[in-house]
Amino acid sequence: MGCCLSAADAGGELDTVSGTHQFTIRAYSQTKGIGSGKSILSRYFTVDGRTWYVRFYPDGYAPNSVFVAFYLQTLYKPHCRAVRAGFTFQLLKPDGTVAYSRRSERPCSFDRRCNSWGFRVFVTREALEGPELGVLHEDSIKVRCTVDVVNSCWKNRGGGGDDRWASVAGGAMAPQSDFAANAMRFLKSGRAPFDVKFSVGGRVFEAHGLVVAAQSEWFATALYGHGGEERWAEAGLPCVAISGTSPEAFEGVLHYIYHDELPEELIKAHGEAAMTRQLFEAADMFLIERMKQMCAGRLRRFIKDDTVRGIMDLAQAHSCKELEQACRTFLGRRRPY
């Protein structure tokens, strides 16, 4: 969950937009061993109209590091403007109080050349796991990230400026964006009819072409092409046939596309290990990288003596270096009989 507010300094020259995102690193012990320089991603969140996420490096940013690392990254696109932002990472105790905190010394420039800043040396793993900080509870750690985006703006002199800055200078609160929730509510209402159908294993799924294309380059190319060639949507096909995945996995893909989260009920109904594997393969097939990484994180839970080889083969087949490294680390720690 995140919250967002706006406030300007007395001179009105700087507009600082702040957002806070709190999340939980679950099954912390299973994140260790993925390898230095390998990260686990938080959910996306929005501050000042820009999409951000946090990278957590349980084995450190650099080789042989005894420190965990936290980095803030923006989802930079060519049309996005560069921004300057300060940030704070806080480790929370189970009751929500702050046990450890570090803040950037100055605002950093997030642009095309560098869209990620953070702390390579945040806190030692020993301290993170120790009783003195008290942040590791039931193998989970709560983290709060605060982002302060600093923008330049014109002074509002003589009442002739933009009224928007007057409200900001007055310290008015800017509500958290509800664009995504409103869009989802509208789509679920049925007022916007489905405009594309998919047939998978004998089942037919309806969807909104723009929605699936926005989340997946595979769907974007299939439905809208590269700009010149014929598209499925224009070909007049009543239903697009898809092979190479199961109806359950495709249902899970659509759930992720519309909800930005994995389909928990579907996973429980079909067995977590088997269904997560299917979703991992489907996410790779439809080029949904974040969903693929989320599934890879879950698959690490099932790395055992009798499964590690199969999961490693899966990781190699779908070019998932993080999951492959987790398997190699497990094999390296096994004691020979």
TAFEN-V501152 format. One record per helix or strand of 3 or more residues. SS is the DSSP state (h for helix, s for strand). FROM is the first residue (numbers start at 1). TO is the last residue. Records with the same first field share a line. If there is no record, write none. Layout:
BEGIN
SS: FROM-TO  FROM-TO
END
This chain:
BEGIN
s: 2-8  14-25  45-47  50-57  67-74  83-92  98-103  108-110  116-124  140-152  196-200  203-207  240-242
h: 28-31  125-129  163-169  179-188  209-215  217-224  233-235  247-259  264-270  272-285  289-302  308-317  321-333
END
